[in-house]
């Protein structure tokens, strides 16, 4: 299956997960995965949250920012990939003066 991001409407999700400003996202969601083509404007963030039933893989395509992963700061930029396994906590913050763009995949995990 090909996902054409140009054909997916971008939605502004205000204060996503309790963050600042909005997550601008083009999303594909089914029963097994969420695939997000995201953009955070300068000063925007995704609030801190724990992945209880899933994990998240984020590949950064442009810009710079930071992730707070289990309480520790990690700097991110285009070309890097952040992984948040099930049971862990993170937040994503654009503390730069340019958009931070990324592709994220959030697979659901079967109950143990």
Buried (B, 14 or more C-beta within 10 A) or exposed (E): EEEEEEEBEEEEBEBBEEBBBBBBBBBBEEEEEBBBBBBBBBEBBBBBBEBEEBBBBBBBBEBBBBBBBEEEEEEBEEEBEBEBBBEEEBBBBBBBEEBBBBBBBBBBBEEE
